[in-house]
Amino acid sequence: MIYSPADLEAKINLAISELDYKKEPLSLFEPIEYILSIGGKRLRPILAYMGTNLFSNDIDKTTYPALAIEIFHNFSLLHDDLMDNASIRRGEQTVHKKWNANTAVLSGDAMLIDAYNYITKVPSNVLSPILEVFTETAMQVCEGQQYDMDFETSLNVKESDYIKMIRLKTAVLLAASLKIGAILGGASNEDADKLYDFGINIGLAFQLKDDLLDVYGNTLSFGKEIGGDIVSNKKTFLLIKALENSNESDKATLKEWIVTERFDANTKINAVKKIYDGLNLELMTDKLIQKYYLAALNCLSEVDIPSDRKNELLIYTKDLMNREK
């Protein structure tokens, strides 16, 4: 049986709803229950299930690691939102705004510990390779976040630096989700690695799409404040290319906005977006997204399973690339 993304989303949501975080101290566990309950795309656990389903009809064995991956992802969001001073996540208050910074740190730490609790519940014959993938990925996500923070104080970030950062911060967790699922499904090492490469390219395209939506999306459909990357001087692909390609006047304007500490957010967003528009950066970013998406499709074509078993994954990732602004 090939499961649809809707089937898998329902399955992971049910598993999340059955988690028991109603325990003492409530101030530690309530924020965990809150962040897991306010939705999200459940992209990573769905990919874990799909990774298994490519090779096996028995996907129940993937529920515990899928939970581990989703808990880990949300742990990283608690800390990322705090470091970015973001106020909105999935249309709701971020944990550090609803509670406080210390709560976001400690509840996040508890989530990381709980993620390891669930990842170790996989069958013993695949525990070692899955734990290796999960642990390496967890460290890479931290590395990516550090690069992201380092970039905030630099005006010399190159496109290659940025791609390296989003590979670590975003793409590796998508890739690991697929690979962990594939291992549980009985995939060969070669197929699991090809599926990992598929996930890396999808992850790069996905983050670039996120960057694009931050500028050209809307708050209701995007689930976050529009222009947040501009306000916080995130060195996204768009800002990097704007600094590279703008004329001296616009470059000076960009640099002035980057160093200015007190400003009206809407004024800054509109000024920077005007420069982006003049450089046609929306189209440039779209082209790079398509480049990585096509590379992903090539990787998936090399996975040695019947093509009909790939259809749901192909449809799902295509929808991710075409999601609404």
Secondary structure as the mmCIF struct_conf table of DSSP 4:
data_model
#
loop_
_struct_conf.conf_type_id
_struct_conf.id
_struct_conf.beg_label_comp_id
_struct_conf.beg_label_asym_id
_struct_conf.beg_label_seq_id
_struct_conf.end_label_comp_id
_struct_conf.end_label_asym_id
_struct_conf.end_label_seq_id
HELX_LH_PP_P HELX_LH_PP_P1 ILE A 2 SER A 4
HELX_RH_AL_P HELX_RH_AL_P1 PRO A 5 SER A 17
TURN_TY1_P TURN_TY1_P1 GLU A 18 GLU A 18
BEND BEND1 GLU A 24 PRO A 25
HELX_RH_AL_P HELX_RH_AL_P2 LEU A 26 SER A 37
BEND BEND2 ILE A 38 ILE A 38
HELX_RH_AL_P HELX_RH_AL_P3 LEU A 43 ASN A 53
TURN_TY1_P TURN_TY1_P2 LEU A 54 PHE A 55
BEND BEND3 ASN A 57 ASN A 57
HELX_RH_3T_P HELX_RH_3T_P1 ASP A 60 THR A 62
HELX_RH_AL_P HELX_RH_AL_P4 THR A 63 ASP A 84
TURN_TY1_P TURN_TY1_P3 ASN A 85 ASN A 85
STRN STRN1 ILE A 88 ARG A 89
TURN_TY1_P TURN_TY1_P4 ARG A 90 GLY A 91
STRN STRN2 GLU A 92 GLN A 93
HELX_RH_AL_P HELX_RH_AL_P5 VAL A 95 LYS A 98
BEND BEND4 TRP A 99 TRP A 99
HELX_RH_AL_P HELX_RH_AL_P6 ALA A 101 ILE A 119
TURN_TY1_P TURN_TY1_P5 THR A 120 LYS A 121
BEND BEND5 VAL A 122 VAL A 122
HELX_RH_AL_P HELX_RH_AL_P7 SER A 124 PHE A 151
TURN_TY1_P TURN_TY1_P6 GLU A 152 THR A 153
BEND BEND6 LEU A 155 LEU A 155
HELX_RH_AL_P HELX_RH_AL_P8 GLU A 159 ILE A 166
HELX_RH_PI_P HELX_RH_PI_P1 ARG A 167 ALA A 171
HELX_RH_AL_P HELX_RH_AL_P9 VAL A 172 LEU A 184
TURN_TY1_P TURN_TY1_P7 GLY A 185 GLY A 186
HELX_RH_AL_P HELX_RH_AL_P10 ASN A 189 TYR A 216
BEND BEND7 GLY A 217 GLY A 217
HELX_RH_AL_P HELX_RH_AL_P11 THR A 219 PHE A 222
BEND BEND8 GLY A 223 LYS A 224
TURN_TY1_P TURN_TY1_P8 ILE A 226 GLY A 227
HELX_RH_AL_P HELX_RH_AL_P12 GLY A 228 VAL A 231
TURN_TY1_P TURN_TY1_P9 SER A 232 ASN A 233
HELX_RH_AL_P HELX_RH_AL_P13 PHE A 237 ASN A 245
BEND BEND9 SER A 246 SER A 246
HELX_RH_AL_P HELX_RH_AL_P14 GLU A 248 VAL A 259
BEND BEND10 ARG A 262 ARG A 262
HELX_RH_AL_P HELX_RH_AL_P15 ALA A 265 GLY A 278
TURN_TY1_P TURN_TY1_P10 LEU A 279 ASN A 280
HELX_RH_AL_P HELX_RH_AL_P16 LEU A 281 SER A 301
TURN_TY1_P TURN_TY1_P11 GLU A 302 GLU A 302
BEND BEND11 VAL A 303 VAL A 303
BEND BEND12 ILE A 305 ILE A 305
HELX_RH_3T_P HELX_RH_3T_P2 SER A 307 LYS A 310
HELX_RH_AL_P HELX_RH_AL_P17 ASN A 311 MET A 321
TURN_TY1_P TURN_TY1_P12 ASN A 322 ASN A 322
#
